[in-house]
Amino acid sequence: MSGKTKKLINKVEDCVDESIDGYIAVNPGLCTLSGHKRIIIRSDLEKFKKSNRVTTIIGGGSGHEPSFMGFVGDGMMTCAVHGSLFASPAPSTILAALRAVGSNHPAGVLVLINNYTGDRLNFGIAVERARIEGIKTEIVINADDCSIHTKDKTAGRRGLSGCIFLMKIVGNLAEKGESLEYIKQFSTETTAQIATMGVCWSPCSLPGGSPIFHLGPDEMELGLGIHGEAGVKRLKIQSAHDTVVQILTHMLNSENPFCFSLNKGDKVALLINNLGSASDIELNIAANEAIMHLEKHIGVSVERAYAGRYVTSQEMAGLSITLMILNELRSQCLDEDTRAVSWVKPLLPNSCSARFMPEPLELLTCDKKDGGSSSLTGPQMSQDDFDHLLFAIRKACEALLKNKELLNSLDSGSGDGDCGSTLARGADAILKKLSTKELVKQKQLYALLLLLAETAEETMGGCSGALYSLLLTSVANQMLHESSCDTESWMRSLKSGLNTITRYGGAEPGDRTMIDPLNAAWKTLNELVKSSDKMQCWTAAVQAAEAEAERTVQMVARAGRASYVNRDQLNQPDPGAKAVSFWMRAILDSYAEKK
């Protein structure tokens, strides 16, 4: 039992039928055929047949969802016939589907299958019996696998995700009213213009079973089939770039008996198919690598590109790359609309059909002299005051760098142990920014604060970067409306920053966060600003912040990762609060040193 793969199903023997029931329940524009739960058909079948257009059938084993039922609908297939998991449907089931879509239908039926022995035999039997019954039927077999090294195999090339392009073309031609003979001729010609090869980095398994094959933690397999059949090469896992290049090189290698022939200047469609559990990040990277290699190194134009789940192999982590040489009609068929749920049309600009790599959008920026808040400049600082502010910020950054490991240690008990590293990353970046000549020349406080905010969000990342960016941005915004840089201006600006991070971050004073020492400092400033001199006021504020940071050890965490940790384990001060006390003390000491 321990070797079985976990699947969220009810019973193994019912999972195919229940999956189809669920799909129909979500998509009532489709239905099953009475007495045949594994025949999925357009609910407007009779209306479609009366239009005397060719009906189309696709089919094969289940376990490759969304194939095949995901491609039934207006503009694609009329009907899908599903077998058991990784097993061809029975001839009697296929014949029932042929009767449903082909009886008393002079336009005829086009059957499309992938090249697997079971499908050829079972669909072949059904097609021959349908012909005896007078049902006009033709069959097209997709065999797009490029990985096979030799032609000395009776089974021949496997049918892979190239069937997706064929379904779109066959379905669109039928929707347009083309004849059965023409659809068969054109789709058969098209099969020679399609090629596919796959790669996987983890295996698949059937419900109730164990993985069909084994791959080491550092292994990947090239050229495998969609049922877990062995590939042509097993190798150490490589980068996305190297993997895609290796696949395309194999596909186009003239020494390969089933090589795909591309000429410079050809126009192609590219399909990056998720074999099961590859992430969108992996698919998108692979798509970009394939497009770049094909256009820059092969010299073809990738005019259509698709990436997503089309033909899967249960939970297999892997992908396949399909290429199809385009002509005008194939391109038109791909571009036409369909209501089939699983065909996803790429987003292109209006009135544009061919894919291209767009240039980054250059936004027009408003002139700061246009008025509004952009016309405010905030208080002007003398060169000496500005230089000392820069010195104080440097000291604050150095304090964070010095206490990096201590903050990491505090964070290990309440978070993910990286608070010090995160703040140190921001501090190091700020120190580099402070050395720029442009900044030294500005002498504008709000510009300096915005620079610190942008640096925090760009280099620190996560919640810490966002919180410090919000704090500094709000302080900068308030400072734009101040006439001086006195203690009262800073006090109002600090309060503005506190309100902002409370509003967006959700934490409040007493929740065991960086807000606690900041709020303590603001309260002290608010109490003493009218009655004490500047240094006494700031000294008391920093002392209050330090004391409050220490008191966080007694607080109940109600925000951040610490709120998920058992209270008994929180026996150290909050690292974010301690960090605030460190940089506030460093700033105060820098001004005390000046005095």
KEDREN-982082 format. One record per residue (C-alpha): x, y, z; residue in three letters. Coordinates in steps of 0.02 Angstrom, whole numbers. Layout:
     xx     yy     zz   r
      X      Y      Z ALA
...
***
This chain:
     xx     yy     zz   r
      0      0      0 MET
    142    118     41 SER
    204    110   -139 GLY
     40    174   -212 LYS
     28    351   -271 THR
    -99    461   -180 LYS
   -251    510   -284 LYS
   -407    603   -229 LEU
   -540    486   -299 ILE
   -681    377   -234 ASN
   -653    205   -310 LYS
   -524    160   -440 VAL
   -651     68   -546 GLU
   -768    219   -549 ASP
   -643    361   -573 CYS
   -659    376   -764 VAL
   -849    380   -763 ASP
   -855    500   -616 GLU
   -729    614   -700 SER
   -838    621   -856 ILE
   -993    654   -748 ASP
   -905    800   -666 GLY
   -849    872   -832 TYR
  -1025    864   -902 ILE
  -1095    940   -743 ALA
   -979   1090   -765 VAL
  -1005   1099   -954 ASN
  -1188   1061   -993 PRO
  -1162   1112  -1175 GLY
  -1100    932  -1188 LEU
  -1186    771  -1140 CYS
  -1155    584  -1139 THR
  -1242    461  -1253 LEU
  -1382    365  -1169 SER
  -1317    195  -1117 GLY
  -1136    246  -1150 HIS
  -1063    354  -1012 LYS
   -895    366  -1098 ARG
   -958    446  -1258 ILE
   -955    634  -1239 ILE
  -1050    727  -1373 ILE
  -1110    901  -1420 ARG
  -1283    930  -1348 SER
  -1335   1013  -1512 ASP
  -1288    858  -1614 LEU
  -1453    841  -1706 GLU
  -1453   1024  -1758 LYS
  -1274   1007  -1818 PHE
  -1314    851  -1919 LYS
  -1461    937  -2003 LYS
  -1340   1067  -2070 SER
  -1263    923  -2170 ASN
  -1088    956  -2108 ARG
   -960    820  -2075 VAL
   -961    756  -1897 THR
   -796    714  -1811 THR
   -741    590  -1678 ILE
   -583    586  -1573 ILE
   -545    450  -1448 GLY
   -425    346  -1347 GLY
   -385    297  -1170 GLY
   -429    404  -1021 SER
   -297    476   -907 GLY
   -240    609  -1032 HIS
   -365    743   -983 GLU
   -413    867  -1045 PRO
   -394    756  -1198 SER
   -506    706  -1270 PHE
   -671    772  -1205 MET
   -599    945  -1174 GLY
   -592    972  -1362 PHE
   -774    934  -1401 VAL
   -877   1086  -1446 GLY
   -921   1208  -1584 ASP
   -771   1231  -1698 GLY
   -682   1072  -1644 MET
   -738    893  -1619 MET
   -916    830  -1622 THR
   -885    682  -1508 CYS
   -752    603  -1397 ALA
   -744    419  -1350 VAL
   -650    376  -1192 HIS
   -582    207  -1142 GLY
   -521    151   -973 SER
   -362    225   -902 LEU
   -225    215  -1034 PHE
   -331     89  -1131 ALA
   -421    105  -1296 SER
   -612    105  -1293 PRO
   -700    -55  -1347 ALA
   -756    -70  -1530 PRO
   -938    -80  -1474 SER
   -925     88  -1385 THR
   -841    168  -1534 ILE
   -973     96  -1650 LEU
  -1110    171  -1540 ALA
  -1028    340  -1561 ALA
  -1015    316  -1750 LEU
  -1199    273  -1758 ARG
  -1246    425  -1655 ALA
  -1153    550  -1764 VAL
  -1158    458  -1930 GLY
  -1323    369  -1953 SER
  -1435    451  -2083 ASN
  -1299    578  -2111 HIS
  -1241    589  -2292 PRO
  -1099    711  -2252 ALA
  -1008    572  -2162 GLY
   -892    552  -2012 VAL
   -707    588  -1994 LEU
   -623    485  -1857 VAL
   -457    547  -1786 LEU
   -348    436  -1677 ILE
   -170    428  -1612 ASN
    -54    294  -1675 ASN
    -63    160  -1541 TYR
    -95    -22  -1582 THR
   -250    -36  -1472 GLY
   -328    120  -1547 ASP
   -291     67  -1725 ARG
   -367   -105  -1696 LEU
   -521    -54  -1597 ASN
   -564    100  -1698 PHE
   -526      3  -1857 GLY
   -650   -132  -1810 ILE
   -784     -3  -1771 ALA
   -753     95  -1931 VAL
   -766    -62  -2039 GLU
   -929   -113  -1954 ARG
   -998     62  -1975 ALA
   -960     56  -2160 ARG
  -1055   -108  -2174 ILE
  -1203    -18  -2096 GLU
  -1191    117  -2228 GLY
  -1111    251  -2120 ILE
   -993    353  -2226 LYS
   -831    353  -2125 THR
   -649    398  -2149 GLU
   -505    384  -2025 ILE
   -347    487  -2001 VAL
   -205    428  -1890 ILE
    -90    549  -1800 ASN
     90    487  -1782 ALA
    194    638  -1735 ASP
    328    563  -1620 ASP
    503    615  -1677 CYS
    602    528  -1542 SER
    611    352  -1614 ILE
    785    308  -1678 HIS
    738    169  -1798 THR
    601    123  -1921 LYS
    619    -61  -1877 ASP
    462    -61  -1770 LYS
    293   -120  -1829 THR
    204     -2  -1709 ALA
    286    148  -1791 GLY
    283    324  -1724 ARG
    173    359  -1575 ARG
     34    487  -1576 GLY
     69    628  -1456 LEU
     10    807  -1432 SER
     11    841  -1619 GLY
   -169    778  -1615 CYS
   -217    945  -1537 ILE
   -175   1040  -1695 PHE
   -262    908  -1799 LEU
   -421    918  -1695 MET
   -426   1106  -1718 LYS
   -400   1092  -1906 ILE
   -520    946  -1933 VAL
   -653   1026  -1824 GLY
   -639   1195  -1907 ASN
   -648   1124  -2083 LEU
   -803   1025  -2033 ALA
   -881   1181  -1956 GLU
   -851   1273  -2121 LYS
   -944   1138  -2217 GLY
   -798   1060  -2310 GLU
   -825    886  -2381 SER
   -768    726  -2294 LEU
   -650    688  -2437 GLU
   -568    860  -2428 TYR
   -552    855  -2238 ILE
   -469    685  -2244 LYS
   -351    738  -2383 GLN
   -299    901  -2299 PHE
   -281    826  -2125 SER
   -181    679  -2191 THR
    -64    800  -2279 GLU
    -52    898  -2118 THR
      1    746  -2016 THR
    165    748  -2114 ALA
    193    928  -2061 GLN
    182    895  -1873 ILE
    315    831  -1754 ALA
    326    808  -1566 THR
    451    757  -1433 MET
    434    755  -1245 GLY
    536    757  -1085 VAL
    491    715   -906 CYS
    574    734   -736 TRP
    453    630   -631 SER
    345    479   -677 PRO
    159    451   -693 CYS
     48    326   -604 SER
   -128    261   -625 LEU
   -257    274   -486 PRO
   -230    130   -366 GLY
    -56     96   -431 GLY
    126    140   -405 SER
    233    247   -520 PRO
    246    163   -690 ILE
    434    193   -697 PHE
    569    265   -588 HIS
    680    417   -610 LEU
    818    465   -491 GLY
    807    635   -405 PRO
    934    705   -527 ASP
    871    618   -685 GLU
    759    661   -832 MET
    701    561   -982 GLU
    692    620  -1161 LEU
    573    555  -1293 GLY
    452    459  -1181 LEU
    273    416  -1227 GLY
    113    477  -1144 ILE
     84    311  -1056 HIS
    253    305   -972 GLY
    337    211  -1115 GLU
    526    222  -1111 ALA
    609    367  -1201 GLY
    764    372  -1307 VAL
    883    441  -1177 LYS
    898    457   -990 ARG
   1015    593   -927 LEU
   1052    707   -781 LYS
    928    847   -763 ILE
    978   1001   -860 GLN
    928   1183   -872 SER
    771   1228   -968 ALA
    879   1306  -1104 HIS
    987   1151  -1129 ASP
    837   1034  -1121 THR
    737   1129  -1252 VAL
    888   1144  -1367 VAL
    922    957  -1351 GLN
    741    913  -1393 ILE
    737   1027  -1545 LEU
    907    967  -1603 THR
    848    787  -1596 HIS
    687    829  -1687 MET
    780    916  -1828 LEU
    928    797  -1839 ASN
    937    732  -2017 SER
   1014    569  -1954 GLU
    855    533  -1859 ASN
    744    425  -1971 PRO
    591    523  -1916 PHE
    672    694  -1916 CYS
    566    847  -1944 PHE
    622    949  -2091 SER
    620   1138  -2071 LEU
    686   1264  -2194 ASN
    744   1439  -2157 LYS
    596   1556  -2176 GLY
    464   1425  -2135 ASP
    317   1483  -2030 LYS
    273   1366  -1888 VAL
    151   1342  -1744 ALA
    226   1292  -1577 LEU
    135   1199  -1439 LEU
    213   1175  -1267 ILE
    108   1038  -1187 ASN
    103   1006  -1000 ASN
    116    819   -974 LEU
     33    834   -805 GLY
    111    928   -660 SER
    237   1046   -739 ALA
    211   1220   -669 SER
    162   1369   -775 ASP
    333   1443   -734 ILE
    417   1292   -813 GLU
    302   1295   -965 LEU
    327   1480   -996 ASN
    516   1467   -982 ILE
    516   1321  -1103 ALA
    404   1415  -1225 ALA
    520   1565  -1225 ASN
    674   1455  -1248 GLU
    593   1362  -1392 ALA
    538   1522  -1480 ILE
    710   1602  -1462 MET
    801   1447  -1524 HIS
    685   1420  -1672 LEU
    690   1600  -1729 GLU
    870   1645  -1691 LYS
    960   1482  -1730 HIS
    846   1386  -1849 ILE
    783   1538  -1944 GLY
    597   1500  -1940 VAL
    456   1614  -1887 SER
    350   1555  -1741 VAL
    186   1635  -1795 GLU
     73   1540  -1675 ARG
    120   1484  -1499 ALA
     20   1393  -1367 TYR
     67   1332  -1192 ALA
    -41   1235  -1071 GLY
   -121   1069  -1026 ARG
   -178    978  -1183 TYR
   -126    795  -1177 VAL
    -70    741  -1005 THR
     -5    582   -926 SER
    -86    591   -755 GLN
     31    681   -633 GLU
    189    662   -738 MET
    303    813   -721 ALA
    357    848   -897 GLY
    317    932  -1060 LEU
    314    900  -1246 SER
    357   1015  -1389 ILE
    252   1007  -1546 THR
    289   1097  -1708 LEU
    177   1115  -1860 MET
    226   1197  -2024 ILE
     96   1327  -2068 LEU
     13   1377  -2228 ASN
   -129   1499  -2249 GLU
   -268   1373  -2217 LEU
   -188   1293  -2065 ARG
   -163   1465  -1990 SER
   -344   1510  -2023 GLN
   -405   1350  -1942 CYS
   -302   1384  -1786 LEU
   -365   1562  -1775 ASP
   -551   1526  -1792 GLU
   -654   1530  -1633 ASP
   -710   1373  -1543 THR
   -813   1343  -1388 ARG
   -713   1188  -1342 ALA
   -662   1221  -1163 VAL
   -481   1165  -1170 SER
   -426   1257  -1325 TRP
   -352   1420  -1263 VAL
   -320   1554  -1391 LYS
   -166   1662  -1357 PRO
   -194   1845  -1319 LEU
   -142   1948  -1470 LEU
   -163   2133  -1506 PRO
   -322   2183  -1598 ASN
   -315   2154  -1786 SER
   -159   2047  -1766 CYS
   -152   1860  -1798 SER
     34   1817  -1801 ALA
    133   1802  -1640 ARG
    279   1920  -1612 PHE
    388   1979  -1468 MET
    323   2150  -1416 PRO
    438   2288  -1358 GLU
    420   2345  -1177 PRO
    290   2483  -1162 LEU
    365   2654  -1136 GLU
    249   2753  -1024 LEU
    232   2941  -1045 LEU
    278   3027   -882 THR
    201   3189   -822 CYS
    309   3343   -808 ASP
    332   3386   -624 LYS
    293   3567   -667 LYS
    116   3522   -717 ASP
     48   3558   -543 GLY
    -38   3449   -415 GLY
     66   3360   -285 SER
    210   3347   -409 SER
    235   3536   -393 SER
    277   3517   -208 LEU
    458   3500   -161 THR
    452   3490     28 GLY
    576   3573    144 PRO
    745   3621     77 GLN
    896   3565    178 MET
   1064   3648    193 SER
   1211   3552    124 GLN
   1275   3518    301 ASP
   1107   3454    362 ASP
   1085   3345    208 PHE
   1260   3274    223 ASP
   1232   3230    405 HIS
   1067   3148    364 LEU
   1158   3038    238 LEU
   1288   2999    373 PHE
   1149   2949    494 ALA
   1069   2836    364 ILE
   1237   2753    333 ARG
   1254   2721    520 LYS
   1079   2646    524 ALA
   1123   2529    380 CYS
   1286   2479    464 GLU
   1189   2437    623 ALA
   1075   2321    525 LEU
   1224   2237    442 LEU
   1311   2217    610 LYS
   1158   2135    690 ASN
   1112   2024    542 LYS
   1149   1858    628 GLU
   1066   1910    791 LEU
    907   1957    697 LEU
    912   1793    600 ASN
    928   1699    765 SER
    778   1791    839 LEU
    679   1756    680 ASP
    717   1570    682 SER
    599   1550    829 GLY
    454   1646    754 SER
    478   1652    566 GLY
    590   1579    433 ASP
    755   1637    505 GLY
    796   1769    374 ASP
    743   1935    451 CYS
    924   1991    474 GLY
    975   1935    300 SER
    826   2024    222 THR
    861   2189    310 LEU
   1048   2173    277 ALA
   1012   2152     92 ARG
    915   2315     93 GLY
   1046   2403    199 ALA
   1186   2351     84 ASP
   1090   2413    -69 ALA
   1052   2579     15 ILE
   1236   2605     57 LEU
   1278   2582   -126 LYS
   1142   2704   -179 LYS
   1201   2837    -56 LEU
   1366   2850   -146 SER
   1289   2913   -309 THR
   1333   3090   -357 LYS
   1158   3130   -418 GLU
   1087   3099   -245 LEU
   1215   3208   -157 VAL
   1173   3352   -274 LYS
    984   3344   -247 GLN
    971   3398    -64 LYS
    785   3355    -73 GLN
    722   3256     74 LEU
    571   3180    -11 TYR
    679   3118   -156 ALA
    798   3036    -32 LEU
    655   2952     60 LEU
    578   2889   -101 LEU
    747   2819   -153 LEU
    757   2725     12 LEU
    578   2660    -13 ALA
    612   2599   -190 GLU
    775   2517   -137 THR
    688   2426      6 ALA
    551   2354   -104 GLU
    669   2306   -244 GLU
    806   2223   -140 THR
    729   2162     21 MET
    575   2077    -50 GLY
    438   1994     50 GLY
    337   2079    185 CYS
    485   2172    259 SER
    526   2258     96 GLY
    344   2305     69 ALA
    321   2371    246 LEU
    477   2478    243 TYR
    433   2541     70 SER
    258   2590    130 LEU
    330   2673    286 LEU
    459   2775    190 LEU
    341   2819     47 THR
    211   2885    168 SER
    343   2983    266 VAL
    403   3057    100 ALA
    227   3105     50 ASN
    196   3193    215 GLN
    363   3282    205 MET
    311   3355     37 LEU
    180   3454    133 HIS
    296   3511    272 GLU
    389   3677    272 SER
    536   3624    380 SER
    628   3471    445 CYS
    598   3505    629 ASP
    545   3377    758 THR
    360   3413    736 GLU
    373   3382    548 SER
    460   3217    576 TRP
    332   3171    709 MET
    186   3202    590 ARG
    276   3107    452 SER
    310   2958    567 LEU
    126   2955    615 LYS
     78   2956    431 SER
    194   2810    400 GLY
    124   2714    548 LEU
    -54   2740    488 ASN
     -7   2678    314 THR
     78   2516    367 ILE
    -63   2483    491 THR
   -192   2507    353 ARG
   -107   2393    227 TYR
    -15   2273    340 GLY
   -158   2243    461 GLY
    -53   2245    620 ALA
    -85   2366    763 GLU
     13   2420    916 PRO
     25   2273   1035 GLY
     26   2140    897 ASP
    213   2101    919 ARG
    280   2182    760 THR
    392   2324    703 MET
    245   2441    732 ILE
    267   2429    922 ASP
    434   2522    937 PRO
    384   2646    801 LEU
    222   2685    891 ASN
    313   2702   1058 ALA
    434   2826    979 ALA
    292   2927    903 TRP
    195   2935   1067 LYS
    350   2997   1158 THR
    383   3129   1026 LEU
    202   3184   1035 ASN
    213   3205   1224 GLU
    381   3295   1232 LEU
    392   3395   1070 VAL
    324   3555   1149 LYS
    420   3546   1314 SER
    593   3474   1277 SER
    738   3521   1166 ASP
    766   3421   1008 LYS
    900   3299   1072 MET
    808   3264   1235 GLN
    649   3230   1137 CYS
    732   3110   1014 TRP
    832   3023   1151 THR
    674   2987   1248 ALA
    588   2926   1089 ALA
    728   2804   1049 VAL
    733   2740   1227 GLN
    546   2711   1221 ALA
    566   2616   1057 ALA
    703   2506   1130 GLU
    600   2468   1284 ALA
    447   2426   1180 GLU
    549   2312   1067 ALA
    605   2215   1220 GLU
    426   2207   1284 ARG
    369   2117   1126 THR
    429   1955   1208 VAL
    276   1971   1322 GLN
    153   2011   1182 MET
     37   1891   1091 VAL
     81   1884    906 ALA
    -71   1934    805 ARG
     12   1971    638 ALA
    149   1901    527 GLY
    220   1726    528 ARG
    241   1731    718 ALA
     50   1729    735 SER
     53   1548    674 TYR
    180   1494    805 VAL
    130   1423    974 ASN
    139   1561   1104 ARG
    250   1457   1218 ASP
    384   1454   1085 GLN
    393   1644   1069 LEU
    519   1675   1208 ASN
    624   1807   1121 GLN
    587   1986   1065 PRO
    513   2010    893 ASP
    656   2025    765 PRO
    568   2160    664 GLY
    542   2264    820 ALA
    723   2242    874 LYS
    782   2295    701 ALA
    687   2459    719 VAL
    771   2490    888 SER
    943   2456    811 PHE
    928   2580    668 TRP
    842   2712    775 MET
    984   2702    904 ARG
   1114   2717    765 ALA
   1032   2874    695 ILE
   1021   2953    868 LEU
   1203   2913    907 ASP
   1257   2992    743 SER
   1176   3157    792 TYR
   1239   3146    972 ALA
   1413   3123    901 GLU
   1391   3281    797 LYS
   1336   3379    949 LYS
***
